[in-house]
Amino acid sequence: MEEVFVQSRRFFGLPLSEKMKLLRNEKHRGYTPLFDQVLDPANQIHGDYKEGYYIGVELPEEDSGAQKPHFGPNLWPSEDVLPRWRQAMEQFGSQALNVAKVVARIIALALDLEADFFDKPEILGKPFPILRLLHYEGLISDPSKGIYGAGAHSDFGFITLLATDDVLGLQICKNKDAKPQAWEYVQPLKGAFIVNLGDMLERWSNCIFRSTLHRVIGNGQERYSIAFFLDPNHDCLIECLPTCMSEENPPKFPPILCQTYLAQRYYDTHADLDVYRSEGA
């Protein structure tokens, strides 16, 4: 984890022209500039005051699976510019996947399922993990003016492991239906993962588990975090789990394919890539 933070700072410290050479592609791999993502359009005047970098499952172009949305080769900085960068990211990603699968077993037990329920081949046999490096510039957020490090949102997928540096900034809202919403800071804890439950788990569990509404409020200090998103197989059908419904509590959501759901959520929250082409980037 420490090594990934070091390497993340090295990347985000590069000149913008270098980072834009690795601008995210249609598969959502690579660099996302400031304002690229708008997570809370109703309350934000700009996009998020953060830059990021997406890394997913590495698949060569010639692999048949590379035709699926969000699958294919990653974009990697050159070894000449950032030596050992790729190695650090791949090593961390594989270890984080193991941790996320352990968390999934705890969730299964909490839902009165067999511990290995989510380990089934059709669920996490070919999972869709995404590692995302994040850098928040030293800006002071002003919610009253719609200025946020990251707008209020819940993560799209199953579960997220979040590692942060020691700078305060992450806030959660425990009851997202409350009016007004009450926000509280999550204290940074070195070496720990914060576990965010995603919208997909909320659908799966029929709202027994609610997804974590969170945002980032900048306090003038630079802030770095590492998010590891775990999603099931692309062709996994997300439908109400057998232990989460009854006659009194029927399924609240229709079944949906994982890939259909994720594609729509990514499309809704990211800038159109044509914006960068028209800027000559």
C-alpha positions in Angstrom: 0.0 0.0 0.0 2.8 2.4 0.9 4.5 1.7 -2.4 1.3 2.4 -4.4 1.0 5.8 -2.6 4.6 6.6 -3.5 4.1 5.6 -7.1 0.7 7.5 -7.3 2.4 10.7 -6.2 5.1 10.2 -8.8 2.5 9.9 -11.6 0.3 12.8 -10.5 3.4 15.0 -10.1 4.2 14.7 -13.9 3.4 17.6 -16.2 -0.2 17.7 -17.4 1.1 17.1 -21.0 2.7 13.8 -19.9 -0.5 12.7 -18.1 -2.7 13.6 -21.0 -0.8 11.1 -23.2 -2.5 8.4 -21.1 -6.0 10.0 -21.2 -8.6 7.4 -20.4 -10.0 5.5 -23.4 -13.5 4.1 -24.2 -12.7 1.1 -22.0 -12.2 3.5 -19.0 -8.5 2.8 -18.6 -6.0 5.6 -18.0 -5.9 9.1 -16.8 -9.0 11.2 -15.8 -8.2 15.0 -15.5 -9.7 17.5 -13.1 -13.5 17.9 -13.6 -13.8 14.7 -15.7 -16.3 13.2 -13.4 -19.5 14.8 -12.1 -20.9 12.6 -9.3 -23.6 15.0 -8.0 -24.8 17.1 -11.0 -27.7 18.5 -9.0 -25.4 20.2 -6.6 -22.0 20.7 -8.4 -21.2 23.7 -10.5 -18.1 22.0 -12.0 -17.0 18.4 -12.0 -15.0 16.9 -9.1 -11.8 18.7 -8.1 -9.8 15.5 -8.5 -7.7 13.6 -11.0 -7.5 9.9 -11.2 -6.1 6.8 -13.0 -8.1 3.7 -13.9 -6.4 0.2 -14.1 -8.4 -2.9 -14.8 -8.1 -6.5 -15.8 -5.1 -6.8 -18.3 -6.3 -8.5 -21.5 -4.3 -8.3 -24.8 -6.2 -6.9 -27.7 -6.3 -10.3 -29.5 -8.0 -12.0 -26.5 -11.7 -12.7 -27.3 -12.7 -11.2 -23.9 -11.1 -7.8 -24.9 -14.2 -7.1 -27.0 -16.4 -6.8 -23.9 -17.0 -3.3 -22.5 -14.3 -2.2 -19.9 -12.1 -5.2 -20.8 -8.8 -5.0 -22.7 -5.2 -3.8 -22.3 -4.4 -1.1 -19.7 -2.6 2.1 -20.4 0.7 2.1 -18.7 3.3 4.9 -18.2 6.6 4.2 -19.9 9.2 2.4 -17.7 11.6 5.2 -18.7 9.3 7.8 -17.1 8.1 5.7 -14.1 10.1 2.6 -13.5 8.4 -0.3 -11.5 5.1 1.6 -11.6 3.2 -1.1 -13.4 4.6 -3.8 -11.2 3.5 -2.0 -8.0 0.0 -1.6 -9.3 -0.4 -5.2 -10.5 1.0 -6.6 -7.2 -1.3 -4.4 -5.1 -4.3 -5.2 -7.3 -4.0 -8.9 -6.9 -3.6 -8.7 -3.1 -6.5 -6.3 -2.8 -8.7 -8.8 -4.8 -7.9 -11.4 -2.1 -9.0 -9.0 0.7 -12.2 -8.0 -1.2 -13.1 -11.7 -1.6 -12.8 -12.2 2.2 -15.1 -9.2 2.8 -17.6 -10.8 0.3 -17.6 -14.0 2.5 -18.4 -11.9 5.6 -21.3 -10.2 3.7 -22.6 -13.6 2.6 -22.7 -14.9 6.2 -24.5 -11.7 7.3 -27.2 -12.4 4.6 -27.7 -16.0 5.9 -26.0 -17.4 2.8 -23.2 -19.9 2.6 -19.8 -18.2 3.2 -18.7 -19.1 -0.3 -21.9 -17.9 -2.0 -20.2 -15.1 -4.0 -17.2 -17.3 -4.9 -19.4 -19.2 -7.3 -18.0 -19.3 -10.9 -21.0 -17.4 -12.2 -20.5 -14.6 -9.7 -16.8 -14.0 -8.9 -15.4 -16.6 -11.2 -14.2 -13.9 -13.6 -14.6 -10.8 -11.5 -14.2 -7.2 -12.7 -11.9 -5.4 -10.3 -10.8 -1.8 -11.0 -8.0 -0.1 -9.2 -8.3 3.7 -9.2 -5.7 6.1 -8.0 -7.0 9.5 -6.9 -5.4 12.9 -6.2 -7.3 15.9 -4.8 -5.6 19.2 -5.3 -5.2 21.5 -2.3 -8.5 23.2 -2.8 -11.0 24.3 -0.1 -14.5 23.0 -0.9 -17.6 25.1 -0.5 -20.7 23.0 -0.5 -22.9 26.1 -0.5 -21.3 27.1 -3.8 -21.4 23.6 -5.3 -17.6 23.1 -5.0 -16.5 19.6 -3.9 -13.4 17.4 -4.0 -15.9 14.7 -5.0 -19.6 15.2 -5.2 -22.0 13.1 -3.0 -22.5 9.6 -4.5 -22.6 5.9 -3.7 -20.3 3.6 -5.6 -21.8 1.7 -8.5 -20.7 -1.8 -7.8 -20.5 -4.6 -5.2 -17.9 -3.4 -2.7 -15.0 -0.9 -2.6 -11.9 -1.0 -0.6 -10.6 2.5 0.0 -7.1 3.3 1.4 -6.4 7.0 2.2 -3.5 9.1 3.3 -3.6 10.9 6.6 -5.5 14.0 5.3 -9.1 14.4 6.5 -11.6 14.8 3.7 -13.9 11.8 3.3 -17.4 12.2 4.7 -20.3 9.7 4.9 -24.0 10.1 5.3 -25.4 7.2 7.3 -29.0 7.8 6.5 -29.2 9.0 2.8 -33.0 9.3 3.0 -32.9 11.9 5.8 -33.8 15.5 5.1 -31.5 17.4 5.7 -28.7 14.9 5.3 -26.2 14.7 8.2 -22.5 14.3 7.2 -19.7 13.1 9.3 -15.9 12.7 8.7 -14.2 9.3 8.5 -11.0 9.5 10.4 -8.0 8.3 8.3 -6.4 5.2 9.6 -2.9 4.3 8.2 -2.7 0.9 6.6 -6.4 0.2 6.8 -9.2 -0.2 4.2 -12.5 1.6 4.5 -15.1 -0.7 3.0 -17.8 1.1 1.0 -20.9 -1.0 0.1 -22.0 -0.3 -3.5 -25.4 0.1 -5.2 -25.2 -3.4 -6.7 -25.1 -4.9 -3.2 -28.1 -2.8 -2.3 -30.0 -4.2 -5.2 -28.8 -7.8 -4.5 -29.7 -7.6 -0.8 -33.1 -5.9 -1.5 -31.9 -2.9 0.6 -30.9 -4.9 3.7 -27.5 -3.4 3.0 -27.7 0.2 1.9 -24.9 1.6 -0.3 -22.6 4.1 1.4 -23.4 7.8 0.4 -20.1 9.6 0.6 -18.3 12.8 -0.6 -14.9 14.5 -0.3 -14.6 17.9 1.2 -11.2 19.6 0.5 -9.6 21.6 3.3 -6.7 23.2 1.4 -4.4 20.2 1.7 -3.5 17.8 -1.1 -5.0 14.4 -0.6 -4.3 11.0 -2.1 -6.4 7.9 -2.0 -6.5 4.4 -3.6 -9.9 2.9 -4.5 -10.3 -0.8 -5.3 -13.7 -1.6 -6.8 -14.8 -5.3 -6.9 -17.6 -6.2 -9.3 -18.8 -9.6 -10.3 -18.6 -11.3 -13.8 -19.8 -9.1 -16.6 -22.5 -11.5 -17.4 -23.7 -12.0 -13.8 -27.4 -11.4 -13.3 -28.0 -9.1 -10.3 -31.3 -10.2 -8.9 -32.7 -10.3 -5.4 -30.9 -12.9 -3.2 -33.0 -15.8 -2.0 -32.5 -14.9 1.7 -33.4 -11.2 1.1 -37.1 -11.5 0.1 -40.3 -12.8 1.5 -44.1 -12.3 0.9 -43.9 -9.2 3.1 -40.7 -8.0 1.4 -40.8 -8.8 -2.3 -37.9 -7.8 -4.6 -37.7 -4.0 -5.0 -35.5 -4.0 -8.2 -35.8 -5.9 -11.5 -33.0 -8.2 -12.4 -30.2 -6.6 -14.5 -26.9 -7.8 -16.0 -23.8 -6.5 -14.3 -22.3 -5.1 -17.5 -25.5 -3.3 -18.5 -25.8 -1.6 -15.1 -22.1 -0.6 -14.9 -22.0 0.7 -18.5 -24.9 3.1 -17.8 -23.4 4.4 -14.5 -20.0 5.1 -16.1 -21.6 6.9 -19.0 -23.8 9.0 -16.8 -20.9 10.3 -14.6 -18.0 10.9 -17.0 -17.3 13.6 -19.5 -17.7 12.7 -23.2 -14.2 12.0 -24.6 -15.0 14.2 -27.6 -14.5 17.2 -25.1 -10.8 16.4 -25.0 -10.4 15.8 -28.7 -12.0 19.2 -29.5 -9.5 20.8 -27.1 -6.7 19.3 -29.1 -5.6 17.2 -26.2 
